[in-house]
């Protein structure tokens, strides 16, 4: 019998961070010729990707995992009414060739 061991850091990196909505700071910003919703959490900036009603919790989590798997920094805010998936606003600078 073989045992598969997964480090705790690997598991944490593959799951989006889920935090109570009260712990984020909302702001508005202008991008792509329209006003956008954003949040700050810690020292990071995020933009709204998609909202889900509370009953679609698994769908919100699945969507967040999909984005994270594509290398997109992802955060999910949680309240009694909804789940909001946020994606990182910071992008690495393009390296000139």
PyMOL commands that set and color helices and strands:
alter all, ss='L'
color gray80, all
select helices_A, chain A and resi 8-13+21-23+54-69
alter helices_A, ss='H'
color red, helices_A
select strands_A, chain A and resi 17-20+25-31+34-41+44-53+74-78+82-88
alter strands_A, ss='S'
color yellow, strands_A
deselect
rebuild
show_as cartoon
